[in-house]
Amino acid sequence: TDSDVLSPLTAKINSLASYNFNFNTNPVSLGTTLAFLDNAGKYTRFFEMQAVLREGEPNVLEQSKTISKLFPKDIDLIANSRENSTIFFGTKGTKKIYGFRYYQTGERRVQQAWFTWELNGEIQHMAMLDDALFVIIKNGTTYTMQKFSIKLDDNSHTVVEDDTYRVHLDNAKSFDYTNLSYVESGDYTKLDHTAVDFNGSGELYALAVSTGADEEFNGLLAKVTTFEDSGTVKIKLPGNWETNDTDKAFNLIVGYAFDMEVQFPTIYIQKQVGEGYRADTQSSLVLHRVGLNLGPTGVYTATLKRLGKPDYNQTFESVIADAYTVNNIGIDQEQVVTLPIYEKNTNLKLFLKSSHPSPATLYSMNWQGEYSNRYYKRV
């Protein structure tokens, strides 16, 4: 009802739209639009409703069309963060989280993308709180709660040099430098703390973050291992990390390295048609080279897979030896690299990968090549 007292005689119900709905989840608000899941078919579909008015049908868009065969049917967990323009989806008892992120300016959706995370245990529940995603994970009979900070907060693991950089390690924990003791006979440093939380099969790394005035240890990074010491599993660091100088105090961050991978879409010539773009998939395009514009970056690898040819891998380190100030963190603020291609656009796949604790930030990609429309004219 609009103006009368609400009663069975004055209540009015308007039919807006009719779609299948996954009743194991809840609809979510994206600020000015509403979204929901449909699992009527073999795969889940994610719909977004725009222009929801009192009368008339709303505009309903399927945002999962680009991953139509990758979105599983049995989604039963959903967590939404309007402030970070991100929605997370999951299934209880599995290890994979699906994410949808979008960028809105006014009434225009400028960009949106899908991504996946694979966790180290079975997901039991997840929820958003402020700028962090909290997930309950089960490993055997052990339940743990993990926090994934979408934005940096006071408890985020970071290292500071000329800027603040996030430390990219899974299950990371921080230890004080006073827990370290050097074993001269084996030339290693022992972390006098049980490593019961680091019993996985991944690669363990340790990173020092200075808290004192002297930043001698700041950014020191090494791959570490676990060993048994008097019946207790502990962490072994190569070399001497011990110090009794309080000015050189630091926190030791220990965690698992994880794989980040971005697969670039097939490159086509695109022409603007109205407010959208149309790809010319019938033309001939031979790519000569691809340029990557990167932000704060440490170590990463570009992989080129070509039909009928061996894979081409090139590993980049952001800073070159003897070309930066000693004892500084090996992270570059900006970087532009060029990859040789010389292959037809439909015969290749390009990947950007990183398994290093340092950041790998991609801003944009550009390319150069030889284009021909094969002298076809379309009417």
Buried (B, 14 or more C-beta within 10 A) or exposed (E): EEEEEEEEEEEEEEEEEEEEBBEBBEBBEBEEBBBBBBBEEEBBBBBBBBEBEEEEEBEBBEBBEEBEEEBBBEBBBBBBBEEBBBBBBBBBEBBEBBBBBBEBEEEEBEEBEBEEBEBBBBBBBBBBEEBBBBBBBBEEEEEBEBEBBBEEEEEBBBBEBEEEBBBBBBBBBBBEBEEBEBEEEEEBBBBBBEBEEBEBEBBBBBBBBBBBEBBBBBBBBBEBEBBEBEEEBBBBBBEEBBBEEEEBBBBBBBBBBBEBEBEBEEBBBEEEEEEEEEEBEEBBBBBEEBEBBBBBBBBBBBBBBBEEEEEBEEEBBBBEEEEBEEEEBBBBBEBEBEBEBEBBBEBBBBBBBBBBBBBBBBEEBEBEBEEEEEEEEEE
